[in-house]
Amino acid sequence: MFQTTAFTMHTIVNAQRLIVAPLTQSAFTFISWSDRDASSHTITVGPTNRTLVAEYRAFVRMPVIMRDD
């Protein structure tokens, strides 16, 4: 099940969940999860609520002009 907006997942303690953030989305590139892990990684659910946030940054494609002067 893919989620593209904030959501809540109810699960049991010690369950393992794979979380995945695409490396690129439109003009944005993945930087990291709030737990500092890779775009795709497994988490173990603990006994308390946890919030994970995927950080993205805008990227700009800039042409490079090479000149022989």
C-alpha positions in Angstrom: 0.0 0.0 0.0 1.6 3.3 -1.1 0.8 6.5 0.6 1.5 9.9 -0.9 0.3 12.1 2.0 0.5 12.0 5.8 -1.3 8.9 7.3 -1.6 6.9 10.5 -0.8 3.2 10.6 -2.1 1.0 13.4 0.1 -2.0 14.0 1.4 -4.2 16.8 4.5 -3.7 18.9 7.7 -5.3 17.5 6.1 -5.6 14.0 8.5 -4.8 11.2 7.5 -2.5 8.4 9.2 -1.5 5.2 9.0 2.2 4.5 10.0 3.5 1.1 10.3 7.0 -0.3 10.9 7.5 -4.0 14.3 8.9 -4.8 12.7 11.6 -7.0 9.2 13.2 -7.1 8.6 15.8 -9.8 11.3 18.4 -9.2 12.3 17.1 -5.8 15.0 14.7 -4.7 15.0 12.5 -1.6 17.4 13.7 1.2 16.6 11.4 4.1 14.0 10.1 6.5 13.7 11.9 9.9 15.4 8.8 11.4 18.4 9.5 9.2 18.0 6.2 7.3 17.9 5.4 3.6 15.0 6.0 1.3 14.0 2.3 1.7 14.5 0.6 5.1 12.8 -1.5 7.7 11.6 -0.2 11.0 10.6 -2.1 14.1 7.4 -0.7 15.7 7.9 0.3 19.3 5.4 0.7 22.2 4.9 4.4 21.7 3.7 6.6 18.8 6.3 7.5 16.3 6.3 10.0 13.4 8.6 9.6 10.4 9.0 12.3 7.8 10.7 12.0 4.4 12.7 15.1 3.5 12.9 16.2 -0.1 14.6 19.2 -1.6 13.9 21.0 -4.9 16.5 20.5 -7.5 17.2 22.7 -10.5 18.8 21.5 -13.7 21.3 24.0 -14.9 23.0 23.8 -18.3 26.7 23.8 -18.3 28.3 25.7 -21.1 31.9 24.6 -21.9 33.9 27.1 -24.0 37.3 26.8 -25.6 38.6 30.4 -25.2 
